[in-house]
Amino acid sequence: MKDTTSRHGTSGAIRTARRRPGRGEPGWTRWAVAVPVLLVTLAACGAEPERDEVPSAGGGKKASAEVENEIDQYIESVGVWAKCMRKEGFPYTDPNSKGQAEFEGDVRKAKADPKFTAAHKTCEEHRKPLPEELERRNAPKATAEEIKKRREYSKCMQEQGAPDHPDVDSEGHYVNEEWDQNTSGARRAMRICTPILGDPTMPAGELQG
């Protein structure tokens, strides 16, 4: 049985922690949007190359070269983490290009072993935080129906009391993450609009990650 690790723990049967969505928002809302990773060289003699930028979680932008370097450093840190876990007796592979390392042992047996938890605590210091762009790349692609619902939800939120709620792009991702979720209007909008995304009986608070 295989298990892959991402961010601060493992996915599948064994997991320590993962990035949480904002309060009142469904889990899919945290995927950041990226633009193509390119370096454009100016034709003018002696001109500095322009660098495309990608949005960061805080609403600012990072140059693509910086983002790629951050991803490379993260994957390298996962490799150090996997080596540490092997040293502790748990067979993890080196990470792939997505920053995921597979557990090649018996997942259920490892999960019940106190030494596994102790090994995670010992090795976790080697792992860097999962970059927003890599998290976005690794996210499952939304279906056309899901994207439609997310757009309807976003429009509903904007019309029902949260005018600063972000729009949804063509892939179903928020175009940014900066909006005030704590106003009375935002809370009212979530109560009204949450049914668009799924169970109409589900209180908005249950969508919190």
N, C-alpha and C positions, 0 to 999 in steps of 0.2 A: 504494500500500500504506500502511495506517495503523498507527500505533503510539501507545499511550497511556502516559502517565507517571503513576506513583504513588509516593509516599513519596520515596526517595532516588534514584530512577532511572526507568527505563522498563519497561513490561511488554511482553510479546510478543517481538519479535525483538531489541529493544535494551533492556538492563536493566543498571543499575549495582549496586543492592543493594536488598534488602527486609528486612523484619523477620524474624528467625529464631525458630523455635520453641525451647522449652527442650530441654535435653539429654534424649535418649531418648524424646521425645514426637513424634508425627506432626504434620505441618504444620498440620492443622486445629485443633490444640489452642489456638492463640494468639488465637482470636477472643474478644474480651471480650463480656460480656453487658451489654445496656443496658435500662433501663426507659424508659417513655414520657417524652418531653421536655415537661414541663408546668410551669406556674407556678400555684399554687393560692392565691388571695387569701382571707384569712380574713375572715369576716363581722364579727367584732368590730371596733368602732370603734378606729382607731389601731393595730390589730395589724399586725405585719410579715408580708409574704407568705411562705408556706412554699415551698421549692423542692425539687423532686424531685432525687434524686441518682443518679448512675450509677457503677458500679465503675471504679476505675482499675487500671492494671497492677500497682501495688504493693499491692493489696488494700484501699486506702482508697477514699473516695468523693469525687466532684466534683459540685457543684451543676450542674444542667442548663444554666443560663445560662452558667456558666464553660465547659462543654463546647462549647456552640454558638459561643461567642466564640473558643475555641481552633480550632475547625473553620474559622470564617471567616478567621482569621489565617493558617491553613495554606493555604487556597485562594488568598488574596491573595498569599502568598509564592510559590505555584506560578505565578501570573500574572507576577510579577517574574522568576522563573526562565525562563519561556517567552519573555518579551521579551528577556532576555539571550541566550537561544539563537538567537533570530531575528537579533539583532545580530551574532552570531558566524557567521551564514550558514546556520542550520538552521531550516527553517520549522515551528515549533510553533504550534498554536492557543492561544488563551487557555483556561484550565481551565473545565470544566463544573462543575455543582453537586456532583459527586463528587470534585472536586479533580484531575481527569485532563485532561491536555493531549495532543492528538493530533499526531503527526509526519506531515506531509503530503508529505514527500519520499520518495525511494527508500531504504527501510530497509536493504537489503543494502549498497548503495553507501555509505551513511552509516556503517554499522558498520565498514566496511573503511577508513574515512578517519581518519587520525590526528588530524585537526583536530576531529573529532567528540568524541573522548576528551578532547582539550584543552579544548574548549568546555564539556564537562560539569564538568571540574575548575574552570574559571573561574566557572561559573554556580551550581554546587551550593551555594555559601555563602548564596545567597538563599533557599533552601528550608528551611522549618521541618520538624521531625519529624512524621511522619504521626500524627495523633491516634488513640488506640485506638478511640474510638467511630466515627470515619469509616472506619477499617479494617474494623470489624465490619459497618457498613452496606454496604460495598462487597464483602464476602465473598459467594461463591456460596452459595445456599441448599442445605442438605443434603437429600438424599432421605430418605424414611421408612426405607429399608433402612440408609442410612448412620447415621442417628440411632440406630437399633436396635443396630447394631454398636458405636457409640461408648458407648452405655449399658452394653452387655455388657462392653466393655473396662474401663470405669470400675469396675463392680462387681467384675470379676475382680481388678483391681489392688488394690482395697480388701480383698478376701478373701485375697489371696496374699502380702501383706507390706507393702502401702502403704495403711494405713487412713486416711491423711489425703489420699489422692488425691481430687480434686474430682469431684462429680457432674456430669452433663450435663443441660442444660435441654431444653425442648420443641423448640428449634430446632437442637439438636446442639452447643451451645456449652458450654464449661466455666462453671460458676457462679462460679468464682474461679480464680486461678492460683497460690495459695500452698500448696505442698506440697513435702516434702523428697524430691528425686529421687536423693539420693546415699547413702541407707542401703542396707545389704545386702539388706533386705527389698524395697525399691523396685526394686533391680536384678534380684532374683530374680523379682519379679512381672512386670517387663517381659519377661523371657525367656519366662515362661509365657503371658502374655496377648497379646503382640504378634500371634500368628497370628490372633486374632479380627478384626483390622483388615484382613488381606490375606494375603500370601504367607506360609504357615507355615514356609517355609525361610529367611525373612529374619531375620538377627540383629537384636536390638533396636537395636544401635549404628548400623545403616544407616538408621534412621528419623531420626537427628539431622539438623537443618537446617543 
